[in-house]
Amino acid sequence: MARRALQRRSSQLAFAWNSRQISRVKPEHGGRLELKLAESGATTARYALTIFTPTGDAETTATLDTTSGAVEIAAWRGSTPPAWLESFARALLRTVVRNKALESEWPRRLTRWRPEPER
């Protein structure tokens, strides 16, 4: 019974009750990625992925599988992220999959900022 309650709790976002009260900080330049663990199992996880840019935000879900190494990103909601940020998001997600093989837990939350690449 306690195990089932723990699984149910781990499938919810940490501080979900408070997430609407925290204002989203928009970067003045570059872009910020935020991954929040929504659901996890021994070999799979689903993350809420948000990309913040000065011109708008993009949200989606990402499903990760350590068995196959698969990273699946659903359709974007909101503004379409720049290609360089979407590429960075995929690289970060692949790193999470690789690191999961070495660690016992999926990371609950990751936030990364990157400057816009020079042209």
N, C-alpha and C positions, 0 to 999 in steps of 0.2 A: 504494500500500500504506500509506504513512504517513497519507494522507488518511483512509482507512477506519479506521485505528487511532484517529485524532483524533476522528472521528465517533462511534466506539464509546465513547471516553472521555467525550465531551461528553454522552452520553445517560445517564450515571450521575450520581447525586448526588455533589456534592463532599463528601469526607470520609465517605462512606457507611459505610466500615469502622469509623468512630469514632462514628457517630451514636447508637448504643445506649448508649455509655458516658457521653454528656453528659446530665445530668439535665434534665428539662423544668422550666423555671422558670414556676410558676403566678403570675399577678398576684394581688395582694391585693384589687384592685378594678379595674373596667374590663375590657378585653380586649386580648389581643395576637394579632396575625396574623403568620404566618410562611409565606412562599412560598419553595420550593426548586425550582430548575430540574431537572426530571427528564429531559427530552428536548427537543431543539430542531432546527429547520430554518430555512430562509431566511424563511419566512412563517408558520410555526406553531411552537408550543411547548406543552409539557405541564408543569404545575407540581404539586408536592405542596403542598397548602394545609392548614395547621393553625391552628385558632383555640383559644387558651387563655383560659379564664375561671376565676374562683375556684371555680365549681361543677362544672367538668369540661371536657374537651377534645373537639374535633370535628375530624375529618380527612376530606379528600376529594382529588380531583384536579381540576384546571382545565385546559381546553384552550383555547388562544388562537389566533386566526387574523387576521393583519394584512390579508389580502386582502379579507375580508368584514367585518372588525371584530367577528367573533363571539367571545363569551366563554361557554363552556359549563362548568358546574360539575356534577360527578357527585353521586350520593347521598352524604349525610353518614354517616360511621361514628363511633361514640361518642355523646356527648351532642349534642343539637341546639343549634346556636348561637343566641343571641338574634337577633331580626330586625335590630336596629340594627348588629350586627357582620357579619351576612351581607350587608347592604346596603353596608357599608363595604368588605367584601372584593370585591364586584362592582365598586365604584367604583375600587378600587385596581387590579384586573385590567384594567379599561377604560383606565386611565392607562398601564399597562404596554404595552398594544396601541398606543396613540397614540404613546408615546415610542419604540417600536421603529421606527416609520417615520422617526424623526429620528436614531436611533443605529444602529450596525452590529451590536451584540450584544444578545441577551436578557439581562436581569440574572440573575445566578446565584442571588442570595438577597436577599429583602427582608423586613424585620421592622418592624412598626409597632404601637404601643400607642395605645389611645384610652380616655379615661374614659367611663364609662357616662353617657349623656345624662341631663340633669335632667328630671324629669317635670313 
